[in-house]
Amino acid sequence: MRGNISNTPSNTLGLIIHGATNQISVDSRIIAKEFEREHKSVLRTLDDLVAGTISRHEFVPRNYQKRGKEYRCFELNKAGCLKAMPFIGGRKSREGQKRLVDEFLRLEQQLNRQSKERETLAYQVARLSGKDSRGILTDAIQQFADYARSQGSQNADRYFANITQAVYKALLVIEPQATEIRELLTAVQLKTLELAELTAAQALTVGMESQQPYKDIYQAVKAALDGVVGARVKILGG
């Protein structure tokens, strides 16, 4: 199951970690905020830079929703950000550059420390075990989506993302933002995640077998997750 929690930044600067590659990136809106420039001005600068200065491997164009409308932004990796910052300007460009560079370095150090655990036997065992629980939950959610649809749900397709996020949020503080969250977890965190996934799958299965309304089953899943998981921990260093 692929976790993707990347809407509103939850850490100070809002950098994003992509767990599958351990790549760190920054949203152009964060650059605008740190440099105290209007985002549209930052976009104009980046439009010029991606035409030649920043390579196509160093940025990704994105869209985001705000008040029902869609707007564009850029996501820059470390190399793209370092190339762009001297051209951005703004009232706090010097402070902004320092804070962004420091945050990139801090997260890189955390990722390097945590990556060492992936070489241990305990981590490999936890990863293999977690594949079973992930598959069980995925199957249960698919059955539940069909079940909800049969009861008239117009948004049944959303349950996969909603239940997945509920599982992660029950045990993790997603700070900083991250995608492919499972790739960033320690062996202990993976085992806790396995328990949460199996708990959610059981709540779904029991609810469907007893023919409960789909909305009641969904609430039962969230209640079950609240009951099984203790204090939440951070994805890095938690």
C-alpha positions, 0 to 999 in steps of 0.5 A: 500500500502506497502512503501519500500524505502531502497536502498541507505542510506539517513541519516548519518549512514543509519540505517533502520526502519521497520514501521510495527514492529518499529524495527531498524536495520543496514546493515553490510556495514554500520558497515564496513564503520563506523569501517573502515574495508573491508566488506568481513572481516566483513562478515567473522566475522558475519558468525562465530557469526551467527553460535552461538553467534547471534541468528536467530531472530537478523539478516537477510541475504540480497543481494544487487546489485552493478555494475550489480553483486549481493553480500551478506550482513547482516541486524542486529537488535539492539541486533545482532549489540550490540553482533557483534560490540566487535568482528568486530575490525577495526581502528575506532571500538571504534568511530564506536560503539559509533556512532551506539549505539547513533543512535539506541538510537536517533531513538528509542526516536523518535519512542517512541514519535511518537508512542504516537500519534497512541493512539489519535482519530485523528490518528485512523480516518486518518488511516481508511480514508487512507485505502480508498485512498490506495485502490483506487490508488492500483486499478488504478495502476493495471488498468494502468499496464494492459493499458501499457502492451496493448500498448507494455510496457515490464516493466508494472509490475514495475509501482506499485513500481514506482508510489508508490515511487513517491507518497511517495517521493513527500511528504516525506524525507525518512530519515532514511531508512524505510519500511512500511512507512505508519506505521511511519506517523503522522495523518497530514502526513497521510491526506497529503498522502491521497491527494497525492494518490487520485491525482495520481489515478485521473491522471491515470484514466483521462489519460487512459480514454482519451487514452493517451500514457502510458508514457505520463500518467506516466509523468502526474502523476509525474507532478500532484504530484509535483503540489499538495504537498508542502514542504516535511517533514521527516518520523520522527519528520517532 
